[in-house]
């Protein structure tokens, strides 16, 4: 769906002349609305809207994601420096590699900016290859034109590429004793690493650099330090580069009071899924706090799925997803799908529908016995049941399945990576209090009984003319007779007495035709107040969704 606000911005946008702007450097920028590409390589009449805070660009390899970010972030400039004393802005030649053979055209696009007075400015940008004083072809960006007062706008900007950073081992990086972080910065660094990758050894960190190649961080020496910068992971290295840039933006705001644009290429590089989600959350909050627009590209389906869950921010245009689509295009003039569904994103990146893959992906559900399986089938809707395999053959001995399942959850949960475990309602709280496995559920039961016990107690205490007996086409007395054959007398007995009859109840259930038992269970689960109002279905679907998300598959509402 097109971003109607951006289309409106384009329609109501005014030129510099109409807004009586004579000097780009004096323009007070509230935010960048986006760009309207007229001609850039194979792109023609392509609109790229930006979110107020966060913009995510995704698509297959070779769809110009990085180049588009460069077009957005480069028409701005300030004198801001990073902590290493280098320009905060990334030189254009480090972003674009134009070809003398294939990039001979002068590319052009419109930059749309919302001003502090809420007017929308549109101004042309030209982008082309020219030869410098050494006769070397270099990219050139011309903003608004070549008249006095034209040129780059004042806005703090940086473009960093996490994927293509030089690995620490391939550099001559060293700790810089000349750079010291303030106490506030040190705390910020420590919290950043703890939040993103749960590393607590960065509250005391040193700047690390190999000038021109590496700007990062490493843990400082202390009694708790077990490694230094030379042994940090790629993820730690990338985060060190990023947090240094983030702090440079914050320092620039203090110095010049200007907002900014931070572009991050390949944001998911070397980060595991949980870290990707944490970084997404961090950047969105940081953007809102500091009025810095963040733009990044990604191929991570997990990260895209997590971003789509920020429904309110998407609705309020705080977060914008732009998917560069190759479907149905001519001459590589790609379409832009704005705020796509997960299904659309999945299909774009894999050429497959997630529904097709998910139909073949089953979650294993481990239960104590066949009776528990019948109860789970009664409690869950068909679309959920189609996605699970319920396993009952955990052990051959009576009463041992529960102990085996508890032991697996407590001592070998790594074997249950694709599993949900469901125990009967008679499990005692102290039996599971020390189990950390978070996909363990208990069958709902008002009296904390095994399910067969509660079913028999329920049937035995229904009135003679209850609808249950009509639907089962069987008199109550027939059930009472059958129960008595197993020394079960549920009618009028104390609840505590029924709890002593587990073996008899299980024998009754085991000797029934499975079809009949399932009919009784279905009626019971639907009509018993406690079970029908329990959270079991909700909790089960939540656990199921956790597993689906780990596989980058669509979850259930």
Secondary structure, DSSP 8 states (H G I E B T S, - for coil): ---HHHHHHHHH-B-TTTTT---GGG--EEEEEEEEEEEETTEEEEEEE--SSEEEEEESTTS-HHHHHHHHHTTEE---B-TTSSBSS--GGGT----TTT--S-EEEEEEEEETTS-EEEEEEEEEEEE-TTS-EEEEEEES-SSTT-S-EE-EEEEEESTT---GGGS--EE-TT----HHHHHHHHHHHHHHH---TTSSEEEEEETTTEEEEEE---TT----GGG--HHHHHHHHHHHHHHHHHHHHHHH---EEEEEESTTTT--HHHHHHHHHHHHHHHHHHTEEEEEEE--HHHHHHHHT-HHHHHTTSEEEEEEE-TT-STT--EEEES--HHHHHHHHHSS-HHHHHHH--EEEE-SSHHHHHHHHHHS-HHHHTTEEEE--S-SSTTHHHHHHHHHHHH-GGGGTTEEEEE-TT--HHHHTT---TTEEE---TT---HHHHHHHHHHTS-TT-HHHHHHT--HHHHHHHHHTTT---TT--HHHHGGGHHHHHHHHHHS-HHHHHHHHHHHHHH-HHHHTSSHHHHHHHHHHHHHHHTT-----
